[in-house]
Amino acid sequence: MADYDVVVVGAGLGGLACASRLSRLGHSVGVIDKHAVVGGYASHFTREGFRFDVSLHGIGSLNEGSEFRAILEACGVMHRIKPISKAYPYSVYTDRQVQDIPQDAIAYQNLLCELYPSEVMGIRKLFGALERFKMELSFLYADDIPEWKKGLLFPIKCPLLLKWSRRTTEQVCKEYVSSVDLISFFTVQWPYYGLPPHRLSALYFFIPWVGYHMDGCYYLQGGGQSLSDGFADSIRESGGSITLKKAVKQILHEGRRVRGVELKDGSFISADWVVSNASPSVTMRDLIKVEGISIKVDQYVAKLGQMEVGTSILQLFLGLDCSPENIGFDRQDLHVWENRDHLQDYRLIQSGDYAHTNLLFTNYSMLDGANTPGGKGIMVITCLDEISNWPDRGIAYKQKKKDITDLLLNRAERFFPDIRQHVVVAELATPRTMERYTGNSKGAVYGYAQTVKQSGIGRLGSVTPFQNLSLVGAWTRPGGGYQGAIISGFLEANRIHRKIQARN
């Protein structure tokens, strides 16, 4: 008899969601992770008394009745977290002034009409399309409609979803409005999804957009770690186990059927099913011996090698001896929109031109006052980055970290002149940091690049050539981000449950 029905390798959000759902469906589940805390990117770390949230800026679709909220409820998590509604999902610095972006879709529409009066008709048509798009998503996520019926009715019920799945974000915007400046302003949040609008799949921009502006945008008290801990508590409450600080050496298999895992300490755990929350390349290259198994496995591995890996990120975590508001930072998330050409900005990112690329400033003290007790403050400076911009770890790497930290602080002084004298902690996380911590290829934070080709049904699925080995997380369908990773784990858990029931 196996030790578990299902073993989950990796305690990122995809793995945690899969494990919590399966455990609540009555299966024995064990989660294994090499780190000391659960969550992957959805976690925090401390430096000199400051608690830094690794990644969360906001999470959408938590209003009553939303499909994503229902998923969290089904995983036993919703009642364990405390959402904090964001008055403004983000703000934009442009022309020496700050423009707050409303959470409410109607208010946002009115703002755009005020800023771009010549585009009023197109703006209203775009927002009307977004209302229809939301209705189509509701059909797609509905629990009471069988999957076969969804597939049959999809072309009729979801024409926009079908159409936009073949378009970039820029192409969809241009169907409704012509102003290049308006499109640039409307899509300023593209770094959240890893690609500029001319390459970013429309699905990966507009699905989160609906979540933010129609289903409620929130921060979570306690940050991303509180969400991960909520999943972990749900797993344990349902009888599952979580083992931390234990690394998996390999996934064991006989032919194309897996039978458990071997840990690096030499111990073995048997399971009827294995779910990997590691990246697909790490899973197939490092955790399982695939040579000579079958042509089908070889073809699958070759396919993985041809897929485009997404970008990484650069983050400067700052602990201050005062509230950020004291140095003039009185917004939660502030996009600096100085370079209005997103394609040019992306090229600056690719070349590592940190002196000119647009930046995102986040005031974590304002998002959640509990982050910084005692009158102190936390803020983070962020931009996308490529691992090729960074040397391997060593003297040159350490020097570059020091230089870029100084450069980013110089840039921050333009907006907050007194910032340097209040910095107590300055911790720079690079793509090398991301790769080392998560094992993700090139330090990718969104999994595979969210292009049209690699979105929707073109996204890598959770099914592998191995009969009982699944993949979950940002690399798989539906895609990156908190919601994407959680949904991938949830959906795969439901599929595994059906498979196990059919066997029994």
PyMOL commands that set and color helices and strands:
alter all, ss='L'
color gray80, all
select helices_A, chain A and resi 13-24+67-74+78-80+105-115+117-141+147-157+159-164+169-174+180-186+190-193+202-213+223-237+280-287+295-306+324-327+342-351+364-367+369-371+387-389+395-415+420-422+431-438+441-443+456-458+481-503
alter helices_A, ss='H'
color red, helices_A
select strands_A, chain A and resi 4-9+29-32+44-47+50-53+59-60+83-85+90-94+97-101+217-220+241-243+248-254+257-263+268-276+312-320+333-336+360-363+377-385+423-429+469-471
alter strands_A, ss='S'
color yellow, strands_A
deselect
rebuild
show_as cartoon
